[in-house]
Amino acid sequence: MPHLDAAYRFARWLARSPDDADDLVQEAILRAFRGFDALRGSDVKAWLLTIIRNCHWTALKQEQRRGLVPLPEERDAQDGHALIATAPDPESASIHRDEQRTLESLISALPDDHREVLILREIEDMDYREIAAVTNVPLGTVMSRLARARAALKKQWLRHNDGVPRAVP
Amino acid sequence: MQCPESLRVQAYFDAEVDSVTAADIERHVEHCAECRALLHELEQLRAAMHQELTHLRAPPALSARLSRALDQESGPESSRRFRWPRWRLPLQPFWVGTFSGGFATAVAAILAFVIWAPRLANPLVDDLVGAHLRSLMSSHLIDVVSTDKHTVKPWFAGHTDVSPVVADFEAQGYRLIGGRADYLDHQRAAVVVYQHGPHVINVFSWADSQRALPANATHNGYHLIFWKSGDLEYCAVSDTAPDELLGLVRLLQGLSTGDARDSKN
């Protein structure tokens, strides 16, 4: 299924748990399949991620109305490193896990609207126009949010590494 | 105090600017220590995020669940505006070996299916001319702007599936102006961009597909010259005269045999 991984990754950053992400992806893909949200142009990935995002916010609003939204703290305890997939090789696995955990938690701590542009740009490799389409904001807003997200992340990242930026190959 | 150019520098880093603006920003960055530092940080952050966070895949269980859900949805009598392709990825094998290049291959295969399958009739020439024209029309001629092959060539490593011959032939009239990633023949092709007088020459390269290359052609006034070198296939496309295009091709062919020496100079 095309773009399923991208859809899942994006859902994982939006949803509060892996189970929620699964539900979100399923809902979005069924919506896409039923043709509720018409595909404009040919950018299937941006289209699918837009649906993921819409489904997420719709669900969140419904939960809020019902008073079901869990406290943010619940998120970290068991899911903190759930985003980690397989490490490249056993030796560097633990180092990677630490870095992943750090980077993940720093990104998770960003405001929602900043986090999503950063994820779409760096993880999903989308251009500004596509990001603007997915997040439904003007291009200029994408640029400023991206800049703020990166600046905030860099600041936290440096603090985490005792002021010494880790050499990244 | 933040440099007022920082947003433009970011746009340059994200390959969102045209080549003129890019040159402008490169000049600025040379003189602005703050923006140089910014570029460096942006690179570090990207590398860290790429390395640590791009490996997540949809779990096989989810994939199976979706297949079931979609099967239920698609009754034989259903008439849909959109039909999801009803085939399944072999998720299990590359889930197990997630880290191998297998994933890239799988993605390429998926994209290939989605994008290329509908037009099977000798598409390469059309696609090359199309890609050439798009590059000239959409301000997306160049992803990495540089006249330095040591900047252009490494850039391809992270952005395309191949590492083509890159060299500057300014002395011979073919100036290297940058590189670009493009999607061609089921893979992320590398495009080296040269300027020859007022003409832009796109040199596409992609992995050998084990089938015969199309003959050199002229299509809508654009000339295409194909050749193979090593395990790569190349095509130079331009509206410059065929002889002049051939001149660049000869220079590149001369180089590719000695590509190993490339790193020395």
Contacts between the chains, C-beta under 8 A, distances in Angstrom:
chain1	res1	chain2	res2	distance
A	1	B	63	7.0
A	1	B	66	6.7
A	1	B	84	7.1
A	1	B	85	7.5
A	1	B	88	7.3
A	1	B	89	6.4
A	2	B	85	7.2
A	2	B	110	4.9
A	2	B	111	7.4
A	2	B	113	7.6
A	2	B	114	5.2
A	3	B	110	7.9
A	4	B	58	4.8
A	4	B	62	8.0
A	4	B	63	6.5
A	4	B	66	7.4
A	4	B	89	7.4
A	5	B	56	7.4
A	5	B	57	4.9
A	5	B	58	5.2
A	7	B	58	7.3
A	8	B	56	7.0
A	8	B	57	7.1
A	8	B	58	3.7
A	8	B	59	7.7
A	8	B	62	6.6
A	9	B	54	8.0
A	9	B	56	4.9
A	12	B	56	6.4
A	18	B	59	7.9
A	22	B	59	7.6
A	22	B	61	7.9
A	22	B	62	5.0
A	22	B	65	7.1
A	25	B	58	7.0
A	25	B	62	6.3
A	25	B	66	7.3
A	26	B	62	7.5
A	26	B	65	6.5
A	26	B	66	6.0
A	26	B	69	6.0
A	29	B	66	5.7
A	29	B	69	7.7
A	29	B	70	7.3
A	29	B	84	7.6
A	30	B	69	6.1
A	30	B	70	7.6
A	30	B	73	6.6
A	32	B	82	6.9
A	32	B	84	7.2
A	33	B	70	6.1
A	33	B	73	5.8
A	33	B	74	7.8
A	33	B	80	7.3
A	33	B	82	6.7
A	33	B	84	5.0
A	34	B	73	7.1
A	34	B	80	7.3
A	34	B	82	7.9
A	35	B	80	5.8
A	35	B	81	3.9
A	35	B	82	4.3
A	38	B	81	7.4
A	39	B	82	6.3
A	44	B	114	6.9
A	83	B	53	7.0
A	83	B	56	5.7
A	84	B	56	7.9
A	85	B	55	4.2
A	85	B	56	4.9
A	85	B	57	6.2
A	85	B	98	5.7
A	86	B	55	6.9
A	86	B	98	4.5
A	86	B	99	6.1
A	87	B	99	7.8
A	88	B	99	5.0
A	89	B	99	7.9
A	96	B	52	6.7
A	99	B	48	7.2
A	99	B	51	8.0
A	99	B	52	5.3
A	100	B	52	4.5
A	100	B	53	6.7
A	103	B	48	6.1
A	103	B	49	6.7
A	103	B	52	5.1
A	103	B	53	6.4
A	104	B	52	7.7
A	104	B	53	6.8
A	107	B	49	8.0
A	107	B	53	7.7
A	121	B	14	6.7
A	122	B	45	7.5
A	122	B	46	5.7
A	122	B	49	4.5
A	122	B	50	7.0
A	122	B	53	7.9
A	123	B	49	6.5
A	123	B	50	8.0
A	123	B	53	5.8
A	123	B	54	5.5
A	127	B	14	7.3
A	127	B	15	7.7
A	127	B	16	6.5
A	128	B	11	7.6
A	128	B	14	6.9
A	128	B	16	5.4
A	143	B	7	5.5
A	143	B	10	6.8
A	143	B	11	6.6
A	144	B	7	7.1
A	146	B	10	6.7
A	146	B	14	7.8
A	147	B	6	6.8
A	147	B	7	6.0
A	147	B	10	5.5
A	150	B	10	7.5
A	150	B	41	7.7
A	150	B	42	6.5
A	150	B	45	6.0
A	153	B	45	6.4
A	154	B	41	5.3
A	154	B	45	6.0
A	157	B	45	7.2
A	157	B	48	7.5
A	165	B	41	7.7
A	165	B	44	6.0
A	166	B	44	7.9
A	166	B	48	7.3
A	168	B	44	5.1
A	168	B	47	4.0
A	168	B	48	5.1
A	168	B	51	6.9
A	169	B	47	7.1
A	169	B	51	7.7
